[in-house]
Amino acid sequence: MKINNQLFNEYSVDAQFLDEVFDKNSKPKSTYEKLIEHYYSYTLDDFKILHNFARNSFLAQGITFATYSENPRGNERIFPFDLFPRVIGHLEWQLLERGLIQRNLAINEFVKDIYFYFDKLKLLIKPLKILDFQGYRKTNFS
């Protein structure tokens, strides 16, 4: 089913696939309603102007990377970006937040152990000492 708007007129919802923005009837999902309403105010030309402005801004600020496959000196390119953001709803954010906090705490504990205590690292090293690497790797654990 086609979306009736200049920006989205080439976009169609396929019920076989997950669509984060539109439901199977091509209506914006609640998380995206305000964003879609805002985007409906843009013409295709407006969006092209915004895209070029963002692209030039990235280039001017050095938000780039170099590729060397085509040119040994490197070709400077801007990081890929999308003017249409991924909206994260409240429930999804709560799940992500818990996971991010958990991983951050784990990394902090690991770094603290590496720099100060070596307790957890010692737990890892002792079992490695008793493994028989059969000549594949020399071990020098103490």
TILO-474970 format. One record per residue (C-alpha): residue number from 1; x, y, z. Coordinates in nm, 2 decimals. Example, Ala and Ser with C-alpha at 12.3 -4.5 7.8 and 13.67 -1.06 7.14 Angstrom:
<atoms>
  dolum      c1      c2      c3
      1    1.23   -0.45    0.78
      2    1.37   -0.11    0.71
</atoms>
This chain:
<atoms>
  dolum      c1      c2      c3
      1    0.00    0.00    0.00
      2    0.14    0.34   -0.10
      3    0.19    0.64    0.13
      4    0.02    0.95    0.00
      5    0.28    1.22    0.05
      6    0.55    1.37   -0.18
      7    0.84    1.25    0.04
      8    0.70    0.90    0.08
      9    0.53    0.85   -0.25
     10    0.79    0.59   -0.36
     11    0.75    0.41   -0.03
     12    0.51    0.12    0.01
     13    0.43   -0.09    0.31
     14    0.48   -0.46    0.26
     15    0.29   -0.66    0.53
     16    0.55   -0.94    0.50
     17    0.82   -0.72    0.66
     18    0.85   -0.53    0.99
     19    0.80   -0.16    0.93
     20    0.90    0.05    1.23
     21    0.72    0.36    1.10
     22    0.40    0.26    0.93
     23    0.14    0.00    1.02
     24    0.00   -0.24    0.76
     25   -0.26    0.02    0.66
     26    0.01    0.28    0.59
     27   -0.08    0.48    0.90
     28    0.21    0.61    1.11
     29    0.26    0.42    1.43
     30    0.21    0.61    1.75
     31    0.58    0.65    1.82
     32    0.63    0.82    1.48
     33    0.31    1.02    1.45
     34    0.46    1.36    1.54
     35    0.77    1.31    1.33
     36    0.57    1.20    1.02
     37    0.34    1.50    1.07
     38    0.65    1.73    1.07
     39    0.79    1.56    0.76
     40    0.47    1.59    0.57
     41    0.53    1.97    0.58
     42    0.83    1.93    0.35
     43    0.84    1.90   -0.02
     44    1.09    1.68   -0.19
     45    1.29    1.99   -0.29
     46    1.29    2.11    0.07
     47    1.42    1.77    0.18
     48    1.69    1.77   -0.08
     49    1.80    2.12    0.04
     50    1.82    2.00    0.40
     51    2.01    1.69    0.29
     52    2.27    1.89    0.10
     53    2.30    2.13    0.40
     54    2.36    1.85    0.64
     55    2.61    1.69    0.40
     56    2.81    2.01    0.35
     57    2.80    2.07    0.73
     58    2.94    1.72    0.80
     59    3.22    1.79    0.54
     60    3.30    2.13    0.68
     61    3.32    2.00    1.04
     62    3.54    1.71    0.94
     63    3.28    1.44    1.01
     64    3.45    1.22    0.76
     65    3.65    0.90    0.70
     66    3.90    0.80    0.43
     67    3.89    0.51    0.20
     68    4.20    0.39    0.03
     69    4.08    0.12   -0.21
     70    4.04    0.36   -0.51
     71    4.32    0.60   -0.42
     72    4.64    0.53   -0.22
     73    4.62    0.88   -0.08
     74    4.26    0.82    0.04
     75    3.93    0.96   -0.06
     76    3.76    1.17    0.21
     77    3.39    1.08    0.25
     78    3.13    1.19    0.50
     79    2.98    0.94    0.74
     80    2.66    0.80    0.61
     81    2.36    0.96    0.77
     82    1.99    0.97    0.75
     83    1.77    1.28    0.80
     84    1.49    1.05    0.91
     85    1.57    0.95    1.27
     86    1.51    0.62    1.43
     87    1.26    0.69    1.71
     88    1.30    0.48    2.03
     89    0.98    0.46    2.23
     90    0.97    0.47    2.61
     91    0.94    0.09    2.67
     92    1.21    0.01    2.42
     93    1.43    0.28    2.57
     94    1.39    0.13    2.92
     95    1.51   -0.20    2.79
     96    1.81   -0.05    2.61
     97    1.89    0.17    2.91
     98    1.91   -0.13    3.15
     99    2.14   -0.32    2.91
    100    2.36   -0.01    2.85
    101    2.39    0.05    3.23
    102    2.47   -0.32    3.29
    103    2.75   -0.32    3.02
    104    2.89    0.01    3.15
    105    2.91   -0.12    3.50
    106    3.08   -0.44    3.37
    107    3.33   -0.24    3.17
    108    3.41   -0.01    3.46
    109    3.46   -0.32    3.69
    110    3.69   -0.47    3.43
    111    3.90   -0.15    3.39
    112    3.92   -0.10    3.77
    113    4.04   -0.46    3.80
    114    4.30   -0.42    3.53
    115    4.44   -0.10    3.67
    116    4.42   -0.17    4.05
    117    4.34   -0.52    4.17
    118    4.39   -0.79    3.91
    119    4.15   -1.01    4.11
    120    3.93   -1.11    3.82
    121    4.22   -1.14    3.58
    122    4.39   -1.38    3.82
    123    4.08   -1.60    3.81
    124    4.12   -1.62    3.44
    125    4.49   -1.67    3.43
    126    4.51   -1.96    3.67
    127    4.28   -2.19    3.46
    128    4.49   -2.09    3.15
    129    4.80   -2.22    3.33
    130    4.67   -2.57    3.35
    131    4.55   -2.59    2.99
    132    4.77   -2.79    2.76
    133    4.81   -2.58    2.45
    134    5.01   -2.87    2.28
    135    5.27   -2.64    2.13
    136    5.02   -2.41    1.96
    137    5.09   -2.12    2.20
    138    5.36   -2.06    2.46
    139    5.22   -1.95    2.79
    140    5.41   -1.73    3.03
    141    5.15   -1.68    3.31
    142    5.26   -1.61    3.66
</atoms>
